[in-house]
Amino acid sequence: QKARFQLFGDTVNTTARMESNGLPGRIQASEATFKALGKLGKGHWARKRDELVQAKGKGKMQTYWVDPKMSDASTIESASSLES
């Protein structure tokens, strides 16, 4: 018999809302994930989306496009600003 898992909670709901606002072939990340990337010295991998994402039950959210191939010069917010 195969193991079955069911995920519930705010994280899953937020992810579903973000998925419906994504674009094919793009990786979208939450602000919390963007901050975690910054703490790991990888903040240059992410770029702030121009528009806010409307998430049912959450309101408007700032999300980020993630691309590990991006250079430091393409980052809108520096990782150092996340340490505050």
Secondary structure, DSSP 8 states (H G I E B T S, - for coil): --------SHHHHHHHHHHTT--TT-EEE-HHHHHHHHHTT-GGGEEE-SS-EEETTTEEE--EEE-TT--GGG-SS-GGGGG-
